[in-house]
């Protein structure tokens, strides 16, 4: 559904590239994560894929069309949820959605149903400028679903949201994937990428440094260890054991059968640890 080949972009018109020769493909019905720190090239790539920035060098296809000559029909099938709320502040939440719904040439979702879906039904008739930052983010998020997109670009979907709202947003993203939507998700939040994405591309300094599933990243770059917490003689104790070592396997078996075990956790690497290992920098940098 999305293909980029040898994509470059420079804001300065010289060889100082914000995006430097990246190539990737996104399959239909896949959640594809672009994971990297601020300034890595995530948003620039998304803007090129959505036609907000021109293709300077390379090839980009979205929905089977060259983005340089994409038809209106394509954009009727594309949704974009921006990180920063861009709304008409003097219009109500309902009026914002109703206005944008009229811009499409395809049947659109019921604005009130979308507002209720993210807990904004009770403030549908309140001016959007009076919404909190989190409420405005939810409004922008559901606005991107008005045209029931087949290709959906989502930028930092849970940034600044409380845990309950973040969980709701993640559930909606999964629901859209399950109905066949292709989702391009940009984030620096490794937990979001780990929970949602089928595959993840690590981007750093405008280049893709690695691309794989979250599971394979952690298996390739993590240690195969198991942490066990148990009570012995009234005290809480902790052991970190390797299933690859015979002595540790026997000890783990003994702990599970003879001791009062409280927790058992695999010690897999996090995506952030893998990113730091591969790039030498953190995701917040």
C-alpha positions, 0 to 999 in steps of 0.5 A: 500500500505504501512504497518508498525507494531511495527517498531524500529530502533537504530543507536547505536545498543542499546535501544536508538531508533530513531524509537520506536515501530511505527505502521501505514498503508497508503491506495492506492491513499492516501497522508500520511503525517509524520509531526514532527521536525528535529530528530523526526524519519521521515527520518529514517522511510522513509529510512526503507520503501525504503530499504535504512536501514534494518528492525531491529525489526518489520514488513514493507510491501510496495506494498504488499511485505515484504521490507526485500525480496522486488523484483526488480519489486517493486522498479520499481514502487517506486519513492523517492524524497530526501530533499537534492539534490544528482545529477551528477554535471558534467552531464547536467540536461537532461543527469542526467535524461536520465542516471537514466531512463536507470536504470529502467526495465519499460517504463519511462517518457520523460525527457525533458517533466519532465524538462519543467514541473518544468521550467527547459526546458531552462537549460536542456543542462546546467551542473547540478553543475551550477544550483542554489540550488532550480533548483537542488531540482526541478531536484531531484524532477522530477527524482523521477517521471521518472518511473511513480511510484505507490508509491512515497516517498517525503521528504520536497518537498518545502524546500528552494523553492520560493513561485511560485515554491512551488505552482508548486510542490504542484500542481504536488503532487496533480496531482500524487495523483489524478492519483492514486499514493500513497504518503508518505510525510515527513515534518516539514512544517505544512502548506504543511501537511495541504494543501496536506495530507489526513491523518497526523501522528505526530511523536516525539522522534521516536514515533507516538503521534497522527494520524488523518486527518488535519480537525479532528485534528483542530476540536478536539483541536481548539476552535470554534470561529469566528473573524469579522473585520468591520468598524463602525464610520470610525474605523476598529473594531474586534470581536471574537465570539463563535457560541456556545454562544447565545449572540455571535450568535445574535451579529454576525448576527447583525454585518453581517446585520447592519455593514460594515463587511470586513473580517470573519475568523474561528479561527481554530487551526493550525496543528502546534498549535495542535502538540505543544499541544500534544507534548510540542515542536514546529515543528522547534525544 
